[in-house]
Amino acid sequence: MPEVFFRDDDLGDWNEALQKVASLFLERHIPVNYQVVPTFLTNECVGHIRNLRARHPNMIHLNQHGYRHEQFIHGKHHWSEFVGGRSFDDQLETIRLGRELLANFLQEDFDPLVFTPPQHSYDRNTLRALEQLGFEILSASFYPRRLTQLIYHAGRKLHLTAVRGRGISYHGNWRSDSGLFELSISVALDDAGPVRGSVDQLLEEFSAARMYTNRIGIMLHHNAYKTQRDFEVLTGFIDALIRMSDIEFTDMGTIFRQIKTQTASAARHGEQGEGG
Ligand SMILES: [Zn+2]
């Protein structure tokens, strides 16, 4: 059965939008992978989100989303963090600082498996740094557009990491350029700014994604949901998914652990087979 996971990005401070989005998912019993920006995180948010997680441990997953979610290239501001040729040591240090911050703030509530690079931008050095620090899952984008999919396909054949700063997706698989597994999003409900389109348009995008994968990641940014209409679109979309009886809701860690178990079991059978 196709699996669906939600990724809510840019968690940092505790605000009304976050409270409303978190409640929306909790009421519907749908887990969410929240991507936390280490330098955005406030003490107030730590207190509230840990409290919430204590009551709903399987519904709230807290992962790392970059370090400061911005960078300057030739004096120009970018919301990305790991493009522009940053060295391996530089990226390693930045990601390590963020990981330590989250581990200190969130303690055992920090899930150190998943890393989401801001703006889904990364290069080979980013992936090397992630592996060295112990991350296992890269989450970026895997968009169901024909041309984009052709580029991914060609890039994977050549074992490329990125083309012109855009990541080559290996979604649902181990990447051939590192030891990382990839679980990326295929549907963006908003662009961190205004909420996109109508419920019907979002459902069309969801259907398009289903043509390419049976592990469909959906991204949102709670801070984008400011008006009643925004929440209506979000609620309408989620409730339409709930009415589909042929999908199930899960989270990235659960998917990854299942695949790891299956892979290990297949390898064991393979060994037994070889031994006769
Ligand atoms: Zn972000």
py3Dmol code that shows the C-alpha trace and the ligand (Angstrom):
import py3Dmol

protein = """\
ATOM      1  CA  MET A   1       0.000   0.000   0.000  1.00  0.00           C
ATOM      2  CA  PRO A   2       1.394   3.464  -0.854  1.00  0.00           C
ATOM      3  CA  GLU A   3       2.799   5.256   2.166  1.00  0.00           C
ATOM      4  CA  VAL A   4       2.455   8.968   2.802  1.00  0.00           C
ATOM      5  CA  PHE A   5       4.613  11.065   5.109  1.00  0.00           C
ATOM      6  CA  PHE A   6       4.391  14.742   6.033  1.00  0.00           C
ATOM      7  CA  ARG A   7       7.403  17.008   6.523  1.00  0.00           C
ATOM      8  CA  ASP A   8       6.829  20.392   8.179  1.00  0.00           C
ATOM      9  CA  ASP A   9       9.848  22.671   7.704  1.00  0.00           C
ATOM     10  CA  ASP A  10      11.421  25.642   9.510  1.00  0.00           C
ATOM     11  CA  LEU A  11      10.488  24.886  13.084  1.00  0.00           C
ATOM     12  CA  GLY A  12      12.078  27.409  15.420  1.00  0.00           C
ATOM     13  CA  ASP A  13       9.784  29.450  17.578  1.00  0.00           C
ATOM     14  CA  TRP A  14       6.547  28.530  19.251  1.00  0.00           C
ATOM     15  CA  ASN A  15       3.763  30.462  17.549  1.00  0.00           C
ATOM     16  CA  GLU A  16       0.089  30.238  16.763  1.00  0.00           C
ATOM     17  CA  ALA A  17       0.630  28.752  13.281  1.00  0.00           C
ATOM     18  CA  LEU A  18       2.760  25.938  14.685  1.00  0.00           C
ATOM     19  CA  GLN A  19       0.263  25.203  17.444  1.00  0.00           C
ATOM     20  CA  LYS A  20      -2.607  25.056  14.955  1.00  0.00           C
ATOM     21  CA  VAL A  21      -0.759  22.885  12.425  1.00  0.00           C
ATOM     22  CA  ALA A  22       0.473  20.515  15.143  1.00  0.00           C
ATOM     23  CA  SER A  23      -3.066  20.186  16.570  1.00  0.00           C
ATOM     24  CA  LEU A  24      -4.515  19.570  13.118  1.00  0.00           C
ATOM     25  CA  PHE A  25      -2.245  16.555  12.584  1.00  0.00           C
ATOM     26  CA  LEU A  26      -2.527  15.256  16.155  1.00  0.00           C
ATOM     27  CA  GLU A  27      -6.333  15.338  16.029  1.00  0.00           C
ATOM     28  CA  ARG A  28      -6.188  13.226  12.877  1.00  0.00           C
ATOM     29  CA  HIS A  29      -3.535  10.947  14.274  1.00  0.00           C
ATOM     30  CA  ILE A  30      -1.094  11.621  11.420  1.00  0.00           C
ATOM     31  CA  PRO A  31       2.626  11.679  12.254  1.00  0.00           C
ATOM     32  CA  VAL A  32       4.807  14.602  11.129  1.00  0.00           C
ATOM     33  CA  ASN A  33       8.558  14.951  10.667  1.00  0.00           C
ATOM     34  CA  TYR A  34       9.270  18.505  11.845  1.00  0.00           C
ATOM     35  CA  GLN A  35      12.478  19.953  10.430  1.00  0.00           C
ATOM     36  CA  VAL A  36      14.115  22.149  13.042  1.00  0.00           C
ATOM     37  CA  VAL A  37      16.524  24.980  12.181  1.00  0.00           C
ATOM     38  CA  PRO A  38      19.033  24.887  15.073  1.00  0.00           C
ATOM     39  CA  THR A  39      19.677  28.641  15.245  1.00  0.00           C
ATOM     40  CA  PHE A  40      15.931  29.423  15.046  1.00  0.00           C
ATOM     41  CA  LEU A  41      15.010  27.223  17.996  1.00  0.00           C
ATOM     42  CA  THR A  42      13.853  29.090  21.112  1.00  0.00           C
ATOM     43  CA  ASN A  43      13.727  27.819  24.692  1.00  0.00           C
ATOM     44  CA  GLU A  44       9.994  28.396  24.724  1.00  0.00           C
ATOM     45  CA  CYS A  45       9.528  26.160  21.685  1.00  0.00           C
ATOM     46  CA  VAL A  46      11.762  23.467  23.175  1.00  0.00           C
ATOM     47  CA  GLY A  47       9.571  23.364  26.278  1.00  0.00           C
ATOM     48  CA  HIS A  48       6.294  23.178  24.369  1.00  0.00           C
ATOM     49  CA  ILE A  49       7.324  20.759  21.647  1.00  0.00           C
ATOM     50  CA  ARG A  50       8.956  18.362  24.123  1.00  0.00           C
ATOM     51  CA  ASN A  51       5.820  18.474  26.255  1.00  0.00           C
ATOM     52  CA  LEU A  52       3.687  17.685  23.240  1.00  0.00           C
ATOM     53  CA  ARG A  53       6.015  14.902  22.185  1.00  0.00           C
ATOM     54  CA  ALA A  54       5.912  13.354  25.667  1.00  0.00           C
ATOM     55  CA  ARG A  55       2.161  12.912  25.156  1.00  0.00           C
ATOM     56  CA  HIS A  56       2.388  11.822  21.481  1.00  0.00           C
ATOM     57  CA  PRO A  57       5.823  10.250  20.963  1.00  0.00           C
ATOM     58  CA  ASN A  58       4.974   8.496  17.694  1.00  0.00           C
ATOM     59  CA  MET A  59       3.306  11.493  16.104  1.00  0.00           C
ATOM     60  CA  ILE A  60       6.085  14.070  16.486  1.00  0.00           C
ATOM     61  CA  HIS A  61       9.557  13.570  15.007  1.00  0.00           C
ATOM     62  CA  LEU A  62      12.156  16.297  15.353  1.00  0.00           C
ATOM     63  CA  ASN A  63      14.939  16.377  12.740  1.00  0.00           C
ATOM     64  CA  GLN A  64      17.695  18.770  11.687  1.00  0.00           C
ATOM     65  CA  HIS A  65      17.136  21.341   8.941  1.00  0.00           C
ATOM     66  CA  GLY A  66      20.528  22.914   8.203  1.00  0.00           C
ATOM     67  CA  TYR A  67      22.092  25.199  10.805  1.00  0.00           C
ATOM     68  CA  ARG A  68      21.130  28.808  10.099  1.00  0.00           C
ATOM     69  CA  HIS A  69      19.121  28.409   6.864  1.00  0.00           C
ATOM     70  CA  GLU A  70      20.938  31.161   4.985  1.00  0.00           C
ATOM     71  CA  GLN A  71      24.238  32.004   3.405  1.00  0.00           C
ATOM     72  CA  PHE A  72      25.923  34.812   1.514  1.00  0.00           C
ATOM     73  CA  ILE A  73      27.549  34.139  -1.842  1.00  0.00           C
ATOM     74  CA  HIS A  74      29.554  37.099  -3.193  1.00  0.00           C
ATOM     75  CA  GLY A  75      27.687  39.316  -0.774  1.00  0.00           C
ATOM     76  CA  LYS A  76      24.292  38.172  -1.981  1.00  0.00           C
ATOM     77  CA  HIS A  77      21.834  36.624   0.458  1.00  0.00           C
ATOM     78  CA  HIS A  78      20.475  33.101  -0.200  1.00  0.00           C
ATOM     79  CA  TRP A  79      18.094  30.971   1.878  1.00  0.00           C
ATOM     80  CA  SER A  80      20.150  27.920   0.952  1.00  0.00           C
ATOM     81  CA  GLU A  81      23.126  26.919   3.054  1.00  0.00           C
ATOM     82  CA  PHE A  82      25.224  24.316   1.286  1.00  0.00           C
ATOM     83  CA  VAL A  83      25.790  25.561  -2.237  1.00  0.00           C
ATOM     84  CA  GLY A  84      28.458  27.799  -3.715  1.00  0.00           C
ATOM     85  CA  GLY A  85      31.364  25.418  -3.236  1.00  0.00           C
ATOM     86  CA  ARG A  86      31.700  25.364   0.560  1.00  0.00           C
ATOM     87  CA  SER A  87      34.539  23.054   1.586  1.00  0.00           C
ATOM     88  CA  PHE A  88      33.974  19.714   3.268  1.00  0.00           C
ATOM     89  CA  ASP A  89      35.487  20.904   6.571  1.00  0.00           C
ATOM     90  CA  ASP A  90      33.359  24.028   6.561  1.00  0.00           C
ATOM     91  CA  GLN A  91      30.141  22.101   5.926  1.00  0.00           C
ATOM     92  CA  LEU A  92      31.079  19.417   8.431  1.00  0.00           C
ATOM     93  CA  GLU A  93      31.639  22.027  11.145  1.00  0.00           C
ATOM     94  CA  THR A  94      28.372  23.836  10.390  1.00  0.00           C
ATOM     95  CA  ILE A  95      26.253  20.698  10.394  1.00  0.00           C
ATOM     96  CA  ARG A  96      28.013  19.386  13.508  1.00  0.00           C
ATOM     97  CA  LEU A  97      27.273  22.606  15.403  1.00  0.00           C
ATOM     98  CA  GLY A  98      23.607  22.301  14.498  1.00  0.00           C
ATOM     99  CA  ARG A  99      23.449  18.659  15.465  1.00  0.00           C
ATOM    100  CA  GLU A 100      25.016  19.394  18.853  1.00  0.00           C
ATOM    101  CA  LEU A 101      22.648  22.269  19.468  1.00  0.00           C
ATOM    102  CA  LEU A 102      19.608  20.118  18.765  1.00  0.00           C
ATOM    103  CA  ALA A 103      20.925  17.212  20.816  1.00  0.00           C
ATOM    104  CA  ASN A 104      21.499  19.591  23.761  1.00  0.00           C
ATOM    105  CA  PHE A 105      18.168  21.366  23.446  1.00  0.00           C
ATOM    106  CA  LEU A 106      15.928  18.430  22.590  1.00  0.00           C
ATOM    107  CA  GLN A 107      17.834  15.629  24.331  1.00  0.00           C
ATOM    108  CA  GLU A 108      16.265  12.239  23.581  1.00  0.00           C
ATOM    109  CA  ASP A 109      13.460  13.932  21.639  1.00  0.00           C
ATOM    110  CA  PHE A 110      15.908  14.747  18.847  1.00  0.00           C
ATOM    111  CA  ASP A 111      15.770  12.200  16.035  1.00  0.00           C
ATOM    112  CA  PRO A 112      19.284  12.303  14.529  1.00  0.00           C
ATOM    113  CA  LEU A 113      18.534  10.043  11.540  1.00  0.00           C
ATOM    114  CA  VAL A 114      17.153  12.605   9.082  1.00  0.00           C
ATOM    115  CA  PHE A 115      18.735  15.743   7.619  1.00  0.00           C
ATOM    116  CA  THR A 116      16.952  18.202   5.339  1.00  0.00           C
ATOM    117  CA  PRO A 117      19.231  20.731   3.605  1.00  0.00           C
ATOM    118  CA  PRO A 118      17.617  24.189   3.288  1.00  0.00           C
ATOM    119  CA  GLN A 119      16.216  24.846  -0.198  1.00  0.00           C
ATOM    120  CA  HIS A 120      16.993  21.173  -0.912  1.00  0.00           C
ATOM    121  CA  SER A 121      20.473  22.284  -1.974  1.00  0.00           C
ATOM    122  CA  TYR A 122      23.491  20.118  -1.341  1.00  0.00           C
ATOM    123  CA  ASP A 123      26.655  18.820  -2.974  1.00  0.00           C
ATOM    124  CA  ARG A 124      28.947  15.841  -2.495  1.00  0.00           C
ATOM    125  CA  ASN A 125      30.662  17.527   0.477  1.00  0.00           C
ATOM    126  CA  THR A 126      27.322  17.931   2.238  1.00  0.00           C
ATOM    127  CA  LEU A 127      26.599  14.233   1.877  1.00  0.00           C
ATOM    128  CA  ARG A 128      30.080  13.242   3.070  1.00  0.00           C
ATOM    129  CA  ALA A 129      29.652  15.448   6.129  1.00  0.00           C
ATOM    130  CA  LEU A 130      26.239  13.957   6.902  1.00  0.00           C
ATOM    131  CA  GLU A 131      27.589  10.426   6.713  1.00  0.00           C
ATOM    132  CA  GLN A 132      30.528  11.259   8.922  1.00  0.00           C
ATOM    133  CA  LEU A 133      28.197  12.743  11.558  1.00  0.00           C
ATOM    134  CA  GLY A 134      25.958   9.675  11.628  1.00  0.00           C
ATOM    135  CA  PHE A 135      22.907  10.795   9.638  1.00  0.00           C
ATOM    136  CA  GLU A 136      21.254   8.021   7.640  1.00  0.00           C
ATOM    137  CA  ILE A 137      18.480   9.719   5.691  1.00  0.00           C
ATOM    138  CA  LEU A 138      18.690  12.670   3.314  1.00  0.00           C
ATOM    139  CA  SER A 139      15.395  14.437   2.718  1.00  0.00           C
ATOM    140  CA  ALA A 140      15.204  16.851  -0.219  1.00  0.00           C
ATOM    141  CA  SER A 141      12.911  16.947  -3.268  1.00  0.00           C
ATOM    142  CA  PHE A 142      11.676  14.403  -5.788  1.00  0.00           C
ATOM    143  CA  TYR A 143       9.249  16.302  -8.001  1.00  0.00           C
ATOM    144  CA  PRO A 144       6.895  14.399 -10.304  1.00  0.00           C
ATOM    145  CA  ARG A 145       7.511  16.580 -13.354  1.00  0.00           C
ATOM    146  CA  ARG A 146       8.489  14.791 -16.528  1.00  0.00           C
ATOM    147  CA  LEU A 147      11.597  16.784 -17.337  1.00  0.00           C
ATOM    148  CA  THR A 148      12.771  16.738 -13.732  1.00  0.00           C
ATOM    149  CA  GLN A 149      12.334  12.978 -13.601  1.00  0.00           C
ATOM    150  CA  LEU A 150      14.362  12.592 -16.811  1.00  0.00           C
ATOM    151  CA  ILE A 151      17.171  14.633 -15.268  1.00  0.00           C
ATOM    152  CA  TYR A 152      17.109  12.479 -12.104  1.00  0.00           C
ATOM    153  CA  HIS A 153      17.184   9.360 -14.247  1.00  0.00           C
ATOM    154  CA  ALA A 154      20.157  10.510 -16.323  1.00  0.00           C
ATOM    155  CA  GLY A 155      21.955  11.831 -13.219  1.00  0.00           C
ATOM    156  CA  ARG A 156      21.560   8.522 -11.372  1.00  0.00           C
ATOM    157  CA  LYS A 157      23.045   6.623 -14.308  1.00  0.00           C
ATOM    158  CA  LEU A 158      26.113   8.835 -14.063  1.00  0.00           C
ATOM    159  CA  HIS A 159      26.149   8.628 -10.223  1.00  0.00           C
ATOM    160  CA  LEU A 160      25.877  12.394  -9.993  1.00  0.00           C
ATOM    161  CA  THR A 161      25.043  14.226  -6.777  1.00  0.00           C
ATOM    162  CA  ALA A 162      23.694  17.436  -8.284  1.00  0.00           C
ATOM    163  CA  VAL A 163      23.424  19.211 -11.615  1.00  0.00           C
ATOM    164  CA  ARG A 164      23.767  23.003 -11.612  1.00  0.00           C
ATOM    165  CA  GLY A 165      23.167  23.057  -7.862  1.00  0.00           C
ATOM    166  CA  ARG A 166      20.032  20.935  -8.104  1.00  0.00           C
ATOM    167  CA  GLY A 167      20.095  17.616  -6.330  1.00  0.00           C
ATOM    168  CA  ILE A 168      19.749  14.393  -8.291  1.00  0.00           C
ATOM    169  CA  SER A 169      17.104  12.480  -6.399  1.00  0.00           C
ATOM    170  CA  TYR A 170      17.485   8.822  -5.414  1.00  0.00           C
ATOM    171  CA  HIS A 171      14.211   8.930  -3.504  1.00  0.00           C
ATOM    172  CA  GLY A 172      13.189   5.635  -1.901  1.00  0.00           C
ATOM    173  CA  ASN A 173      16.668   4.182  -2.355  1.00  0.00           C
ATOM    174  CA  TRP A 174      20.194   4.246  -1.055  1.00  0.00           C
ATOM    175  CA  ARG A 175      22.144   6.893  -2.929  1.00  0.00           C
ATOM    176  CA  SER A 176      24.996   5.601  -5.065  1.00  0.00           C
ATOM    177  CA  ASP A 177      27.179   8.640  -4.214  1.00  0.00           C
ATOM    178  CA  SER A 178      27.132   8.003  -0.438  1.00  0.00           C
ATOM    179  CA  GLY A 179      25.806   5.600   2.147  1.00  0.00           C
ATOM    180  CA  LEU A 180      22.712   7.725   2.733  1.00  0.00           C
ATOM    181  CA  PHE A 181      19.149   6.622   2.137  1.00  0.00           C
ATOM    182  CA  GLU A 182      16.887   9.227   0.558  1.00  0.00           C
ATOM    183  CA  LEU A 183      13.295  10.045   1.479  1.00  0.00           C
ATOM    184  CA  SER A 184      12.274  13.228  -0.266  1.00  0.00           C
ATOM    185  CA  ILE A 185       9.078  15.160  -0.735  1.00  0.00           C
ATOM    186  CA  SER A 186       7.105  15.149  -3.979  1.00  0.00           C
ATOM    187  CA  VAL A 187       4.309  17.559  -3.129  1.00  0.00           C
ATOM    188  CA  ALA A 188       4.818  21.106  -1.813  1.00  0.00           C
ATOM    189  CA  LEU A 189       1.650  22.500  -0.238  1.00  0.00           C
ATOM    190  CA  ASP A 190       3.151  25.978  -0.056  1.00  0.00           C
ATOM    191  CA  ASP A 191       6.358  27.705  -1.079  1.00  0.00           C
ATOM    192  CA  ALA A 192       6.997  28.912   2.461  1.00  0.00           C
ATOM    193  CA  GLY A 193       4.979  31.894   1.304  1.00  0.00           C
ATOM    194  CA  PRO A 194       1.333  31.900   0.295  1.00  0.00           C
ATOM    195  CA  VAL A 195      -0.469  28.574   0.228  1.00  0.00           C
ATOM    196  CA  ARG A 196      -0.565  27.169  -3.285  1.00  0.00           C
ATOM    197  CA  GLY A 197      -3.760  26.618  -5.192  1.00  0.00           C
ATOM    198  CA  SER A 198      -6.898  24.819  -4.163  1.00  0.00           C
ATOM    199  CA  VAL A 199      -7.534  21.440  -2.584  1.00  0.00           C
ATOM    200  CA  ASP A 200      -8.231  20.021  -6.049  1.00  0.00           C
ATOM    201  CA  GLN A 201      -4.946  21.314  -7.452  1.00  0.00           C
ATOM    202  CA  LEU A 202      -3.029  19.836  -4.537  1.00  0.00           C
ATOM    203  CA  LEU A 203      -4.815  16.509  -4.994  1.00  0.00           C
ATOM    204  CA  GLU A 204      -3.823  16.532  -8.664  1.00  0.00           C
ATOM    205  CA  GLU A 205      -0.193  17.012  -7.639  1.00  0.00           C
ATOM    206  CA  PHE A 206      -0.558  14.186  -5.177  1.00  0.00           C
ATOM    207  CA  SER A 207      -1.905  11.900  -7.949  1.00  0.00           C
ATOM    208  CA  ALA A 208       1.001  12.903 -10.202  1.00  0.00           C
ATOM    209  CA  ALA A 209       3.451  11.972  -7.437  1.00  0.00           C
ATOM    210  CA  ARG A 210       1.792   8.568  -7.027  1.00  0.00           C
ATOM    211  CA  MET A 211       2.693   7.764 -10.629  1.00  0.00           C
ATOM    212  CA  TYR A 212       6.391   7.937  -9.740  1.00  0.00           C
ATOM    213  CA  THR A 213       6.584   6.583  -6.186  1.00  0.00           C
ATOM    214  CA  ASN A 214       4.647   4.649  -3.603  1.00  0.00           C
ATOM    215  CA  ARG A 215       6.321   6.612  -0.804  1.00  0.00           C
ATOM    216  CA  ILE A 216       4.875  10.058  -1.183  1.00  0.00           C
ATOM    217  CA  GLY A 217       6.389  12.859   0.854  1.00  0.00           C
ATOM    218  CA  ILE A 218       4.399  16.057   1.392  1.00  0.00           C
ATOM    219  CA  MET A 219       6.063  19.274   2.499  1.00  0.00           C
ATOM    220  CA  LEU A 220       4.525  22.232   4.261  1.00  0.00           C
ATOM    221  CA  HIS A 221       5.755  25.226   6.252  1.00  0.00           C
ATOM    222  CA  HIS A 222       3.484  25.910   9.226  1.00  0.00           C
ATOM    223  CA  ASN A 223       4.440  29.603   9.118  1.00  0.00           C
ATOM    224  CA  ALA A 224       2.711  29.910   5.732  1.00  0.00           C
ATOM    225  CA  TYR A 225      -0.700  29.211   7.275  1.00  0.00           C
ATOM    226  CA  LYS A 226      -1.883  32.576   8.440  1.00  0.00           C
ATOM    227  CA  THR A 227      -5.477  32.979   7.294  1.00  0.00           C
ATOM    228  CA  GLN A 228      -8.665  30.992   7.746  1.00  0.00           C
ATOM    229  CA  ARG A 229      -8.568  30.139   4.031  1.00  0.00           C
ATOM    230  CA  ASP A 230      -5.023  28.741   4.305  1.00  0.00           C
ATOM    231  CA  PHE A 231      -6.142  26.400   7.062  1.00  0.00           C
ATOM    232  CA  GLU A 232      -9.223  25.399   5.119  1.00  0.00           C
ATOM    233  CA  VAL A 233      -7.087  24.353   2.152  1.00  0.00           C
ATOM    234  CA  LEU A 234      -4.695  22.416   4.381  1.00  0.00           C
ATOM    235  CA  THR A 235      -7.509  20.737   6.304  1.00  0.00           C
ATOM    236  CA  GLY A 236      -9.435  19.980   3.104  1.00  0.00           C
ATOM    237  CA  PHE A 237      -6.401  18.378   1.513  1.00  0.00           C
ATOM    238  CA  ILE A 238      -5.548  16.234   4.546  1.00  0.00           C
ATOM    239  CA  ASP A 239      -9.145  15.128   5.003  1.00  0.00           C
ATOM    240  CA  ALA A 240      -9.352  14.173   1.315  1.00  0.00           C
ATOM    241  CA  LEU A 241      -6.254  11.983   1.798  1.00  0.00           C
ATOM    242  CA  ILE A 242      -7.806  10.400   4.894  1.00  0.00           C
ATOM    243  CA  ARG A 243     -10.834   9.433   2.801  1.00  0.00           C
ATOM    244  CA  MET A 244      -8.561   7.509   0.396  1.00  0.00           C
ATOM    245  CA  SER A 245      -8.636   4.022   1.803  1.00  0.00           C
ATOM    246  CA  ASP A 246      -5.668   2.797  -0.233  1.00  0.00           C
ATOM    247  CA  ILE A 247      -2.859   4.823   1.367  1.00  0.00           C
ATOM    248  CA  GLU A 248      -1.366   4.805   4.833  1.00  0.00           C
ATOM    249  CA  PHE A 249       0.275   7.544   6.875  1.00  0.00           C
ATOM    250  CA  THR A 250       3.704   7.008   8.309  1.00  0.00           C
ATOM    251  CA  ASP A 251       6.936   8.871   9.056  1.00  0.00           C
ATOM    252  CA  MET A 252      10.436   8.779   7.600  1.00  0.00           C
ATOM    253  CA  GLY A 253      12.061   6.831  10.450  1.00  0.00           C
ATOM    254  CA  THR A 254       9.434   4.088  10.274  1.00  0.00           C
ATOM    255  CA  ILE A 255       9.818   3.716   6.495  1.00  0.00           C
ATOM    256  CA  PHE A 256      13.591   3.585   6.821  1.00  0.00           C
ATOM    257  CA  ARG A 257      13.582   0.987   9.612  1.00  0.00           C
ATOM    258  CA  GLN A 258      11.204  -1.237   7.617  1.00  0.00           C
ATOM    259  CA  ILE A 259      13.398  -1.054   4.520  1.00  0.00           C
ATOM    260  CA  LYS A 260      16.516  -1.754   6.577  1.00  0.00           C
ATOM    261  CA  THR A 261      14.897  -4.835   8.110  1.00  0.00           C
ATOM    262  CA  GLN A 262      13.730  -6.068   4.693  1.00  0.00           C
ATOM    263  CA  THR A 263      17.179  -5.495   3.193  1.00  0.00           C
ATOM    264  CA  ALA A 264      18.885  -7.332   6.056  1.00  0.00           C
ATOM    265  CA  SER A 265      16.460 -10.215   5.797  1.00  0.00           C
ATOM    266  CA  ALA A 266      16.895 -10.427   2.002  1.00  0.00           C
ATOM    267  CA  ALA A 267      20.684 -10.439   2.488  1.00  0.00           C
ATOM    268  CA  ARG A 268      20.385 -13.256   5.049  1.00  0.00           C
ATOM    269  CA  HIS A 269      18.279 -15.313   2.667  1.00  0.00           C
ATOM    270  CA  GLY A 270      20.754 -14.569  -0.097  1.00  0.00           C
ATOM    271  CA  GLU A 271      23.614 -15.865   2.059  1.00  0.00           C
ATOM    272  CA  GLN A 272      21.685 -18.965   3.017  1.00  0.00           C
ATOM    273  CA  GLY A 273      20.869 -19.546  -0.647  1.00  0.00           C
ATOM    274  CA  GLU A 274      24.504 -19.283  -1.633  1.00  0.00           C
ATOM    275  CA  GLY A 275      25.506 -21.694   1.100  1.00  0.00           C
ATOM    276  CA  GLY A 276      23.022 -24.196  -0.295  1.00  0.00           C
TER     277      GLY A 276
END
"""
ligand_1 = """\
1
ZN
Zn 13.422 25.516 5.174
"""
view = py3Dmol.view(width=600, height=400)
view.addModel(protein, "pdb")
view.setStyle({"model": 0}, {"cartoon": {"style": "trace"}})
view.addModel(ligand_1, "xyz")
view.setStyle({"model": 1}, {"stick": {}})
view.zoomTo()
view.show()
